[in-house]
Amino acid sequence: MHLKPRPLRSRARPDIPLRMSKQIQLASRPNTPVVLWIVALTCLPEVVLTILGTDLLGQTDLRRLALIYMGFWNGLLGDLTGVYPLQREVMFISYAFLHSGFLHLIGNMIAVLGLGGIVVARIGERGFLLLYALCTLGGAAGFALLSTSTGPMIGASGAVFGLIGAWKFWEWQARRAANAPMRPLWMSLVGLTLLNLILWVALSGLLAWEAHLGGFIIGVLFAAIVTPSMRHRI
């Protein structure tokens, strides 16, 4: 069976790249100050805990105290009492600045550096900060609603998955605008889901997938509301 090719349009939309088939290349502004500051502030606690926790300085209980003061504890939303005023509220943000070690930290910060440029290019530095903060809150909310864990939850993964959610929404926008195939997008989301499942098994159920899901949903919703079309910016 032979099909007639469609005639080429005389004018192309200026905001859509012409070579969008399988790969969608969104604009990026890497290494902007706001992204670097977020990464630096997130790395600071781990650097301090690692240095002070050495045998030479003998502050071996410091990490345990950091978990108590900065971790997200589901119990504080119930009967437990915080060790300082407003801990119940502060933990919705503070947990994202604490990690279980350098591997955990590096993995998250590489993602922030990679995705931060895409977010800044689309919605600016203030938009990045707002998205990052809301997805951090969304990660905590997802963990609070879906997890039955009695231990602390830490890490910037909720914010990272929020950035991923916004990125994937913008990719969906670009593919739809360019009539590009959606299959690569859906396959990347399936791969992301499988990665979470593999990590959850490898970590014996200690992966806070609830925070990942909460952050991702907020990221998608934020992008859909603030940038409903390819031409929208903030």
RAHU-V629176 format. One record per residue. PSI is psi in radians with two decimals (NA if undefined). OMEGA is omega in whole degrees, 0 to 359 (999 if undefined). D_FIRST is the distance of its C-alpha to the first C-alpha in whole Angstrom. Layout:
[[PSI:OMEGA:D_FIRST] [PSI:OMEGA:D_FIRST]]
This chain:
[[2.35:180:0] [2.43:179:4] [2.45:176:7] [2.31:178:10] [2.54:177:13] [2.50:178:16] [2.54:179:19] [2.48:176:22] [2.52:183:25] [-0.48:181:28] [2.30:178:30] [2.55:177:29] [2.31:188:32] [-0.35:186:35] [0.13:182:35] [2.08:177:32] [2.54:183:31] [-0.30:184:28] [0.89:178:27] [1.69:175:26] [-1.36:176:23] [-0.65:183:25] [2.22:176:29] [2.09:182:30] [1.79:177:34] [2.61:180:36] [2.63:181:39] [2.54:174:42] [1.45:185:46] [2.67:173:48] [0.66:174:51] [2.65:186:52] [-0.73:184:56] [-0.66:178:55] [-0.76:180:53] [-0.64:178:55] [-0.72:177:58] [-0.78:179:56] [-0.77:181:56] [-0.79:180:59] [-0.59:179:61] [-0.59:180:59] [-0.48:186:60] [-0.86:181:64] [-0.72:181:64] [-0.68:178:63] [-0.80:180:65] [-0.79:181:68] [-0.66:180:68] [-0.77:181:67] [-0.86:183:70] [-0.35:181:72] [0.06:178:71] [2.77:179:72] [-0.50:182:75] [-0.72:182:77] [-0.36:171:77] [0.24:180:77] [1.05:186:75] [-0.32:180:73] [0.00:186:73] [-0.70:180:72] [-0.69:178:68] [-0.71:178:69] [-0.66:178:71] [-0.70:177:68] [-0.72:181:66] [-0.74:187:68] [-0.52:188:68] [-0.36:182:65] [2.81:176:63] [2.05:182:61] [2.02:177:63] [-0.57:182:62] [-0.47:179:65] [-0.27:175:66] [-0.07:178:64] [-1.99:187:66] [-0.31:183:70] [2.61:178:70] [2.38:180:72] [2.76:180:71] [-0.13:175:74] [2.77:182:74] [2.44:177:73] [0.31:178:70] [-0.63:179:68] [-0.65:179:66] [-0.73:183:64] [-0.60:185:64] [-0.32:178:63] [-0.29:177:59] [-0.73:188:59] [-0.53:183:62] [-0.49:184:60] [-0.19:180:57] [0.25:180:59] [2.37:181:60] [2.89:183:59] [-0.14:180:59] [3.14:185:60] [-0.58:179:58] [-0.79:177:55] [-0.80:182:54] [-0.85:184:55] [-0.75:179:53] [-0.78:180:50] [-0.73:184:50] [-0.55:173:52] [-0.72:178:49] [-0.72:179:46] [-0.76:179:49] [-0.69:181:49] [-0.75:184:45] [-0.46:183:44] [-0.68:179:47] [-0.66:178:46] [-0.76:181:42] [-0.80:181:44] [-0.69:180:47] [-0.54:183:45] [-0.75:187:43] [0.14:175:46] [3.05:184:49] [-0.73:178:52] [-0.67:177:53] [-0.70:177:50] [-0.82:180:50] [-0.76:180:53] [-0.79:179:53] [-0.78:181:49] [-0.77:181:51] [-0.78:181:54] [-0.66:180:52] [-0.53:173:50] [-0.79:176:53] [-0.70:179:54] [-0.65:176:51] [-0.75:178:51] [-0.72:180:55] [-0.71:178:54] [-0.73:179:51] [-0.72:181:54] [-0.65:185:56] [-0.59:190:54] [-0.35:185:52] [2.53:174:55] [0.20:183:58] [2.50:175:59] [-0.06:180:63] [3.03:182:62] [2.61:174:62] [2.28:182:58] [2.85:175:58] [2.70:181:55] [0.29:184:53] [-0.58:178:50] [-0.79:177:50] [-0.71:180:50] [-0.81:181:47] [-0.43:172:45] [-0.74:176:45] [-0.68:177:44] [-0.73:180:41] [-0.79:178:40] [-0.76:179:41] [-0.80:181:39] [-0.56:175:36] [-0.75:179:36] [-0.59:175:36] [-0.73:177:33] [-0.75:177:31] [-0.85:184:32] [-0.73:179:31] [-0.74:180:27] [-0.74:181:27] [-0.58:183:28] [0.06:184:26] [0.60:179:23] [2.71:181:23] [2.48:180:22] [-0.21:186:25] [-0.75:178:24] [-0.61:178:27] [-0.86:181:29] [-0.64:180:29] [-0.64:179:29] [-0.62:178:33] [-0.66:175:34] [-0.75:178:34] [-0.67:178:35] [-0.70:178:38] [-0.77:179:39] [-0.66:178:39] [-0.76:177:41] [-0.71:180:43] [-0.77:180:43] [-0.77:179:44] [-0.65:178:47] [-0.75:178:48] [-0.79:182:49] [-0.57:181:50] [0.26:177:53] [0.72:176:54] [0.12:182:53] [-0.06:178:54] [2.25:181:51] [1.21:181:52] [-0.44:179:48] [-0.67:177:49] [-0.67:177:50] [-0.81:181:47] [-0.78:180:45] [-0.79:179:48] [-0.73:181:47] [-0.80:181:43] [-0.77:179:43] [-0.69:179:46] [-0.78:179:44] [-0.81:181:41] [-0.74:179:43] [-0.85:181:45] [-0.68:181:42] [-0.61:182:40] [-0.79:187:43] [-0.60:181:45] [1.22:184:41] [-0.25:177:39] [2.97:181:37] [-0.45:185:36] [-0.15:183:39] [2.38:175:42] [2.87:171:44] [NA:999:48]]
